[in-house]
């Protein structure tokens, strides 16, 4: 399993800024940028809440963050794009299960790293680009080491507002990265094997939360 879905260290390091332990500067844009910033502010508030700090409050903290993530990230759309052509062959029940597993993978792999990242960083918002119901919100993260990392959010307008359907870090698409790895597992083994590996990771995450 070492060369499968577990091998996301490079992307997860690049996404150390995913969701958001930052102070915010230079907002250029309209509703997409504003809604993204609003989500960031909510997560920062959760992470700064004294009643939710510490290893003993991991579950409560993650639940609160997941609520915000569900508001700003279109997990069903991200899961569908990550599974690509293999999505259509799945039953409705399989699709729902995959969305849950995929969202859980994103939450623990990336948000978990943010919780451990420590200390406030900075994120600068670039000039928003929009085209009808689609928008791109470019951001630049300034790390503690003084490095700048570009994290660009692809957003789409839904009936209840703007949501994120992909994130590109230093030009590398998060959805495309997963798509390639998921496709390889399905092609070399099966869809069932992919789900099995995702469930193994989900169990590991649950055990980690329990130890917290």
C-alpha positions in Angstrom: 0.0 0.0 0.0 3.1 2.2 0.2 2.7 3.4 -3.4 -1.0 4.0 -3.3 -3.2 6.6 -1.6 -1.0 6.9 1.4 1.8 8.5 -0.7 0.6 12.1 -0.5 3.3 13.6 1.6 4.6 16.0 -1.0 1.1 17.4 -1.8 0.2 17.5 1.9 3.3 19.6 2.7 2.5 21.9 -0.2 -1.0 22.2 1.2 0.1 23.2 4.7 -2.0 26.2 4.1 -5.1 24.4 3.2 -7.9 25.8 5.4 -6.1 28.1 7.2 -4.0 29.1 10.0 -3.3 32.6 8.7 -3.7 36.3 9.0 -5.3 37.7 5.9 -4.0 40.5 3.7 -4.7 42.1 0.3 -8.2 41.0 -0.6 -9.0 41.7 -4.3 -12.3 40.4 -5.5 -16.0 39.9 -5.2 -18.3 37.2 -3.7 -16.0 34.2 -4.4 -13.1 35.8 -2.6 -15.3 37.1 0.2 -17.0 33.7 0.8 -13.6 32.0 0.8 -12.2 34.5 3.3 -15.3 34.1 5.5 -14.7 30.4 5.7 -11.0 31.0 6.6 -12.1 33.4 9.3 -14.4 30.8 10.8 -11.7 28.1 10.9 -9.2 30.5 12.4 -11.8 31.2 15.1 -12.3 27.5 15.8 -8.6 26.9 16.0 -8.2 29.9 18.4 -11.1 28.8 20.6 -9.5 27.9 24.0 -12.4 25.5 24.7 -11.4 23.5 21.6 -7.7 23.4 22.0 -5.6 20.4 23.0 -5.4 16.7 22.0 -8.4 15.9 24.2 -10.7 18.0 22.0 -9.6 16.6 18.6 -13.0 15.2 17.8 -15.0 18.3 18.7 -12.5 20.5 16.9 -12.6 18.4 13.7 -16.4 18.3 13.7 -16.5 22.1 13.9 -13.9 22.4 11.1 -15.7 19.8 9.0 -18.9 21.9 9.3 -17.1 24.9 7.8 -15.4 22.7 5.2 -18.8 21.4 4.1 -20.0 24.9 3.5 -17.1 26.1 1.3 -15.9 22.8 -0.4 -18.0 20.9 -2.8 -16.9 17.5 -1.7 -19.3 15.6 -4.0 -18.0 17.5 -7.0 -14.3 17.1 -5.9 -14.9 13.3 -5.4 -16.6 13.0 -8.8 -13.8 14.8 -10.6 -11.1 12.7 -8.7 -12.8 9.5 -9.7 -13.3 10.8 -13.2 -14.6 8.1 -15.7 -15.0 5.6 -12.9 -17.7 7.7 -11.3 -20.4 6.8 -13.8 -20.1 3.1 -13.3 -20.9 3.4 -9.6 -24.3 3.0 -8.0 -25.8 5.9 -6.1 -25.0 4.2 -2.8 -21.4 3.7 -3.9 -21.1 7.3 -4.9 -22.3 8.5 -1.6 -19.9 6.2 0.2 -17.0 7.4 -1.9 -17.8 11.0 -1.2 -17.8 10.4 2.5 -14.4 8.5 2.3 -12.9 11.1 0.1 -14.0 14.0 2.3 -12.6 12.2 5.3 -9.3 11.7 3.6 -9.0 15.4 2.8 -10.0 16.4 6.2 -7.5 14.3 8.1 -4.6 14.5 5.7 -4.7 18.2 5.3 -6.6 19.8 8.1 -4.7 17.5 10.5 -1.4 18.9 9.3 -2.7 22.5 9.7 -3.5 21.8 13.4 0.1 20.7 13.9 1.6 23.5 11.8 1.5 25.9 14.7 1.7 29.7 14.9 -0.1 32.3 12.6 1.1 32.5 9.0 0.1 35.0 6.4 -2.0 34.5 3.3 -2.3 37.2 0.6 -5.2 37.2 -1.8 -4.5 38.0 -5.4 -6.9 39.5 -8.0 -9.9 37.2 -8.5 -10.7 36.1 -12.0 -14.3 35.2 -12.9 -16.1 33.9 -15.9 -19.8 33.5 -15.4 -20.4 30.8 -12.8 -16.7 30.0 -12.4 -14.0 31.9 -10.6 -10.3 31.5 -9.6 -9.1 33.0 -6.4 -5.3 33.1 -6.3 -3.6 33.2 -2.9 0.0 33.3 -1.7 1.0 31.7 1.6 4.0 33.1 3.5 5.6 30.4 5.6 7.5 30.8 8.8 10.7 30.2 6.8 9.9 33.1 4.6 8.9 30.9 1.6 6.0 31.9 -0.6 3.7 29.1 -1.8 0.9 29.8 -4.3 -2.4 28.1 -3.5 -5.2 28.9 -6.0 -8.8 28.0 -5.4 -11.1 27.1 -8.3 -14.7 28.0 -7.4 -18.1 27.5 -8.9 -21.4 29.3 -8.2 -24.2 27.2 -6.8 -27.7 28.2 -5.8 -26.6 28.9 -2.2 -23.3 30.6 -3.0 -19.7 30.0 -4.2 -17.9 26.8 -3.4 -14.4 25.3 -4.0 -14.2 22.4 -6.4 -10.4 22.2 -6.8 -7.2 23.6 -5.3 -3.9 24.0 -7.1 -0.7 24.3 -5.1 2.3 25.6 -7.0 0.4 24.7 -10.2 -0.4 21.2 -9.1 -4.1 20.4 -9.0 -5.3 18.5 -5.9 -8.1 16.8 -7.8 -5.8 15.8 -10.6 -3.3 14.4 -8.2 -5.8 12.2 -6.6 -7.3 11.3 -9.9 -4.1 9.9 -11.2 -3.5 7.8 -8.0 -7.1 6.6 -7.8 -7.1 5.6 -11.5 -3.8 3.7 -11.0 -5.2 1.7 -8.2 -8.4 0.9 -10.1 -6.5 0.0 -13.3 -4.0 -2.3 -11.5 -6.5 -3.8 -9.1 -10.1 -2.7 -8.8 -12.5 0.0 -7.5 -13.2 -2.3 -4.5 -9.5 -2.2 -3.7 -9.5 1.6 -3.8 -12.4 1.7 -1.4 -10.7 -0.8 0.9 -7.6 1.3 1.1 -9.7 4.4 1.8 -11.5 2.6 4.6 -8.2 1.4 6.1 -7.1 5.1 6.2 -10.4 6.1 7.7 -9.9 3.5 10.5 -6.4 4.7 11.1 -7.7 8.3 11.4 -10.3 7.2 13.9 -7.8 5.5 16.0 -5.5 8.5 16.0 -8.4 10.7 17.0 -9.2 8.3 19.8 -5.7 8.4 21.1 -5.9 12.2 21.1 
